[in-house]
Amino acid sequence: MVQKRGRRRQARPRRRFSLAIPQVNATAMARASGVRVHLSWTHLVSASLLALSVGGMIVIARGEEYYVEAPQVTGTHFVPVEEVVQAAGVDGLHIFWVDPARVEAAVRAVPNVADASVRTAWPNQVTVAVTEREPALAWVDGETVRWADAEGHLMPVRGEVAGLLTVTAEAGAMSDAGAETLPQEIVAGALQLHALRPEMAALRYTREGGLAFDDARGWTAFFGTGSDIAQKLAVYDALVASLEARGIRPQAIVVDDVRHPYYRLPLPTPTPGP
C-alpha cells in the first residue's frame, strides 16, 4: 500500500457529550403532552370481536360442512333432475363461492327450462326452483320430432303427453328447418283449430295452404295460419253445407284467406282409349 507523503495535519480533538435518555412509553408521552389514554371496555370488546371474526372466517373456510354436496331441485316434471344438477355445477363448491345469478343462467340454458330461481342457505344448502316449458304441440319435421310450447319454442321430447296435438311439416314447407322456434302464427292457428275442433288432433303444415286437415268426408281443408281461425271455420262450415246441398264433393277446400275462400274439384278420370 502506497502511503501519501507530506505533513500530517493534527486532528482536532472531538468533544464528547453524555446524554441520559430516559425510557419513555406511550402512556408517559401522553401524560407529558397532556393527553390521557384510556383502555376502555369498548376497545377490549372490539378487539375481541375482531379476533373472533377472523377466527370464525378461518373455521368456515376450512370446514367441510360448508361445501355443497348437491343442490335441491324442485319444479321438474319432464326434465331429469340430474341434468339440472349438472348444469348448476355447484357440487363440491364452497357456499361462499356459489353465485346464484350464474347458476340461474346456466339452468335456464337447459332445454325445456323456461326459468330458474336459486336460493342459498347455511351451512351448505342450494335450492334450484325450475319452471319448465309446457308442451303445446308435437312438431314433426322429417325424422325429427320435437315439442313446441305456446310461444313456439322448440325443445326435445321428454316423455308422453296424452292428447297432444301433432303438426307434421311437409318437405320444404319451412324455410329454416333448423330453427329453434316456430312462427307464432303457426302455433296460434294450430292451437285454435284443435281447441275449436278437438277431432283435428293431427294437422299438416304446407307451404301453399298453411295448416291443413284431412277431413274424414274425403277432402283436405286448408286454413292458413293466424288467430282468426274461428272466422275461417265458420266460412268453412258454410261452404261445406253449400257443396253438400249441391251434391259436389271437392278435393280441397281452401280458406287460408277468409275473404276469398274457394274449393278445388278432383281431376277428371282419364277415359280409356279404344
C-alpha positions in Angstrom: 0.0 0.0 0.0 1.4 3.4 -1.0 1.2 5.9 1.7 0.8 9.6 0.8 3.7 11.6 1.9 3.6 15.0 3.5 3.0 16.6 6.8 0.2 15.2 8.6 -2.4 17.5 9.9 -3.0 17.2 13.6 -6.5 16.0 14.2 -8.7 18.2 16.3 -9.9 16.7 19.4 -13.6 15.8 19.3 -15.9 16.8 22.1 -17.9 14.1 23.8 -21.3 14.7 25.4 -23.0 12.4 27.8 -26.8 12.4 27.5 -29.1 10.3 29.6 -32.2 9.3 27.6 -35.0 8.1 29.9 -37.2 5.2 28.8 -40.5 6.6 27.6 -43.6 4.6 26.8 -46.8 5.7 25.2 -48.5 6.4 28.5 -45.7 8.6 29.7 -45.6 10.5 26.4 -49.3 11.1 26.6 -49.0 12.3 30.2 -46.2 14.7 29.1 -48.3 16.1 26.4 -51.4 16.4 28.5 -53.3 13.6 26.7 -54.8 10.9 28.7 -55.0 7.3 27.3 -57.9 5.1 28.5 -58.2 1.4 27.6 -61.9 1.1 27.9 -64.1 -2.0 27.8 -65.3 -0.8 24.4 -61.8 -1.2 22.9 -61.3 -4.5 24.5 -64.7 -5.8 23.2 -63.9 -4.5 19.7 -60.6 -6.2 19.7 -62.1 -9.5 20.9 -64.9 -9.4 18.3 -62.3 -8.8 15.6 -60.3 -11.7 16.7 -63.4 -13.9 16.9 -64.4 -12.8 13.4 -61.1 -13.6 11.8 -61.0 -17.0 13.6 -64.6 -17.7 12.5 -63.8 -17.0 8.9 -60.8 -19.4 9.0 -63.0 -22.1 10.5 -65.7 -21.5 7.9 -63.2 -21.5 5.0 -61.7 -24.8 6.2 -64.9 -26.5 7.5 -66.1 -29.5 5.4 -69.7 -28.8 6.4 -69.7 -25.6 4.3 -69.2 -27.3 1.0 -72.2 -28.1 -1.2 -72.8 -31.8 -1.8 -75.7 -31.5 -4.3 -78.4 -28.8 -4.9 -82.0 -29.5 -4.2 -84.1 -29.3 -7.4 -87.8 -28.5 -7.4 -90.4 -28.0 -10.1 -89.2 -30.6 -12.6 -91.6 -32.9 -14.4 -90.1 -33.6 -17.8 -86.5 -32.5 -17.3 -84.3 -35.0 -15.4 -83.1 -33.7 -12.0 -79.6 -35.0 -12.9 -79.5 -32.7 -15.9 -80.3 -29.6 -13.8 -77.7 -30.6 -11.1 -75.0 -30.9 -13.8 -75.9 -27.6 -15.3 -75.9 -25.9 -11.9 -72.3 -27.0 -11.3 -72.2 -26.4 -7.5 -71.2 -29.9 -6.3 -68.2 -29.6 -4.1 -68.3 -25.8 -4.2 -67.9 -23.7 -1.0 -71.1 -21.9 -0.1 -69.2 -18.6 -0.2 -68.4 -19.1 -3.9 -72.0 -20.0 -5.1 -73.2 -17.3 -7.4 -77.0 -17.6 -7.7 -77.2 -15.4 -10.8 -74.6 -17.6 -12.7 -76.4 -20.8 -11.6 -79.8 -19.4 -12.7 -78.4 -18.5 -16.2 -76.8 -22.0 -16.5 -80.0 -23.8 -15.6 -82.1 -21.6 -18.0 -79.9 -22.9 -20.8 -81.2 -26.4 -20.2 -83.7 -27.5 -22.9 -87.3 -27.4 -21.8 -86.5 -25.0 -18.9 -88.2 -21.6 -19.1 -86.9 -20.1 -15.9 -84.9 -20.9 -12.7 -84.6 -19.4 -9.3 -81.7 -20.2 -6.9 -81.6 -19.7 -3.1 -78.7 -20.4 -0.7 -78.8 -21.2 3.0 -76.3 -22.0 5.7 -74.3 -24.1 6.0 -74.2 -25.7 2.5 -77.8 -25.7 1.1 -78.5 -24.6 -2.5 -82.1 -24.9 -3.8 -82.9 -24.6 -7.6 -86.5 -24.0 -8.4 -87.2 -24.8 -12.1 -90.1 -23.6 -14.3 -90.5 -25.9 -17.3 -91.8 -25.1 -20.7 -95.2 -26.8 -21.2 -95.5 -28.7 -24.4 -98.4 -27.4 -26.5 -97.9 -29.5 -29.6 -95.6 -32.0 -31.2 -93.8 -30.7 -34.3 -92.8 -33.4 -36.8 -90.2 -32.3 -39.4 -88.9 -35.3 -41.4 -87.5 -37.8 -39.0 -87.3 -35.3 -36.2 -90.0 -34.9 -33.5 -89.9 -32.0 -31.1 -92.2 -30.3 -28.7 -93.2 -26.7 -29.0 -94.7 -24.6 -26.3 -97.4 -21.9 -26.8 -94.7 -19.3 -27.6 -93.2 -21.5 -30.3 -90.1 -22.6 -28.5 -88.9 -26.0 -29.8 -87.5 -28.5 -27.4 -86.7 -32.2 -27.1 -89.5 -34.7 -26.4 -89.2 -35.9 -22.8 -92.0 -38.4 -22.2 -95.6 -38.9 -23.2 -98.4 -36.3 -23.1 -101.9 -37.7 -23.7 -104.0 -35.9 -26.3 -101.1 -33.7 -27.5 -101.8 -32.1 -30.9 -99.4 -33.2 -33.7 -98.4 -31.0 -36.6 -96.4 -32.6 -39.5 -94.5 -30.2 -41.7 -94.3 -31.3 -45.4 -90.9 -31.4 -47.0 -89.7 -27.9 -47.9 -92.6 -26.3 -46.0 -90.3 -24.4 -43.6 -87.7 -22.1 -45.0 -85.5 -22.7 -41.9 -85.8 -26.3 -40.9 -83.1 -25.9 -38.2 -84.8 -23.1 -36.4 -85.2 -23.2 -32.6 -88.7 -21.5 -32.7 -91.8 -21.8 -34.8 -93.5 -18.7 -36.1 -96.2 -17.6 -33.6 -98.9 -17.5 -36.3 -98.4 -21.3 -36.9 -98.6 -22.2 -33.3 -101.6 -19.9 -32.6 -103.5 -21.2 -35.6 -102.9 -24.9 -34.8 -103.9 -24.5 -31.1 -107.1 -22.6 -32.1 -108.0 -25.3 -34.6 -107.5 -28.1 -32.0 -109.4 -26.2 -29.3 -112.4 -25.5 -31.6 -112.4 -28.9 -33.3 -110.8 -31.5 -31.0 -111.2 -34.1 -33.7 -108.4 -32.1 -35.6 -105.7 -33.7 -33.5 -103.4 -34.4 -36.5 -102.6 -31.4 -38.7 -100.2 -30.9 -41.6 -98.3 -27.7 -42.4 -97.9 -26.9 -46.1 -96.1 -24.1 -47.9 -99.1 -23.1 -50.1 -102.1 -23.5 -47.7 -100.6 -23.3 -44.3 -102.3 -25.6 -41.7 -104.2 -28.5 -43.4 -106.6 -31.1 -42.1 -107.7 -34.3 -43.9 -111.4 -34.3 -43.5 -113.0 -37.8 -43.0 -115.5 -36.9 -45.7 -112.9 -37.2 -48.4 -111.2 -33.8 -48.9 -108.4 -31.7 -47.4 -109.2 -28.4 -45.7 -106.6 -25.6 -45.7 -106.8 -22.9 -43.0 -103.6 -20.9 -43.4 -102.3 -19.6 -40.1 -103.0 -16.8 -37.7 -105.5 -16.1 -34.9 -108.7 -15.7 -37.0 -109.4 -19.4 -37.1 -112.9 -19.2 -35.6 -114.0 -17.0 -38.5 -112.3 -19.3 -41.0 -114.1 -22.3 -39.5 -117.5 -20.5 -39.9 -116.8 -19.8 -43.6 -115.6 -23.4 -44.0 -118.8 -24.9 -42.5 -121.0 -22.7 -44.7 -119.0 -23.7 -47.8 -119.2 -27.4 -46.9 -123.0 -27.1 -46.4 -123.4 -25.4 -49.8 -121.3 -28.1 -51.6 -123.2 -30.9 -50.0 -126.5 -29.4 -50.8 -125.5 -29.3 -54.5 -124.0 -32.8 -54.4 -120.5 -31.6 -55.0 -117.6 -33.5 -53.5 -114.5 -31.4 -53.7 -110.8 -32.5 -53.5 -109.8 -29.5 -51.4 -111.5 -26.5 -49.6 -109.2 -23.5 -49.1 -110.0 -20.8 -46.6 -106.5 -19.5 -45.8 -107.9 -16.1 -46.8 -111.3 -15.7 -45.2 -112.2 -13.1 -47.8 -111.6 -15.4 -50.8 -112.5 -19.0 -50.0 -112.6 -21.5 -52.8 -112.7 -25.2 -53.5 -110.9 -27.5 -56.0 -112.6 -30.4 -57.7 -110.8 -33.7 -58.3 -109.1 -34.1 -61.6 -111.3 -35.9 -64.2 -110.6 -39.6 -64.6 -109.0 -40.2 -68.0 -111.3 -42.1 -70.4 -109.6 -45.3 -71.5 -108.9 -45.4 -75.2 -110.3 -47.9 -77.7 
